[in-house]
């Protein structure tokens, strides 16, 4: 074998060796890449699970805080209602009626929740009303009645800085407005009054007419229903009254 052939063979061997080394290097790099990819995928799954767990924990914490918030409100309102034997349980009953009416009117779940909460808080402004006026056994004088009429606006002032309650403040402020414009405190008419306030007005009026007061015994359920019908379209929103009457009929049919 001459030197030229020997050199060619050596070069061929070297080329094969280099090729093998390149393939091994490629294989090693591929394995490293694959392992890194698996590690990154595992980290991504772990991170996603951690993020979802964090969201779930936050959601649970929010629910717990919301539940605590509602319980504190109920405690505060029950303390207000307990100031007088004539108003005990009034806010809870009004809240129940408002929720049932709103559900019957097919309002969305968020509106129903807000209206129910407004029912609990609708008389919170009476914190600023003299107790003797709420318990007075005789008819209020004009001056005394003007003081009592301030409680919706006072309630709005009390709650206005609580951002979680911003959607229910108008319901509380306007729950004594009448659709014919003869209500208080602003003599609003018709659709100027939020639907939540119109629902509250019916629920509040019904409970007042079916409860004893220091100046009169309860007129009774039949009287209350006849008054709702009598002043439907004047004092009360007709759709709200009709929804309440359907609720009442369904409840009676189940008993």
C-alpha positions, 0 to 999 in steps of 0.5 A: 500500500502506497503512502497516498492510499494509507493517508486516504484510509487514515482520513476515512477512519478519522471521518468515521470517528468524527461522525460517531462523535457527532452522533453521540454528542447530538444524542447526548444533547437531545437527552439533555434537552428532553430532560430539561423539557420534562423538568420545565413541564413538571415545574409548569404543572407544579406552578399551575397547581400552586396557582389554582390552589392559591386561587381556591384558597383566596376564594375560600377566604373571600367566602369566609370574609363575606360570611363574616361580613353578613353575620356582623350586619345581622348582629347589628340589625338584630340589635337595632330591632331588639331596641323595641318589642314592636320591631323585633324580627322586622328586618329579617322578615322584610329581607325574606319577602324581598328575596322571594319577590325578586326571585319571582320577578326573575331578577339575576342572582346578584340583584337578588343577593343585593336586594336581600341584603338591603332588606336586612339593612333597610331601617338602619337609619333608625339608629339616629331616630329617637327611641321614644318616637318608635315606641310612642303609643299615640299618633305622631305629631307632624314634627315627630313624623318629619323626624321619622321620615329622615331614616332612609336618608340617614341610612344611606349616609351611614352606609355610603362609605362601605364600598361592598354596599354601594349597590344597595344604598339607593334601595335603602335611601328610596324604599319609602318612595311611592311610584305616584311621587307622593313618597319620601324623602325625595318624592321620586316617581315610577322608574326614577325609583330603583326596582330594589327600592320598589320591592322593599317598599312592598315587603316593608309595607306588608310586614308593617301591616301584619305586625302590631305597633304601639299605636294599633294592633296588626290589621291582619293579612287580609287587610294588608293584601287588600291594601296592596291591591287597592294602592297598586299603581299608585303607591306600589309598583303593580309588577312588584305587587303581582309578584308578591301575591303570586309568592303568597299564593304559592306559599299558601298552596304548599301549606 
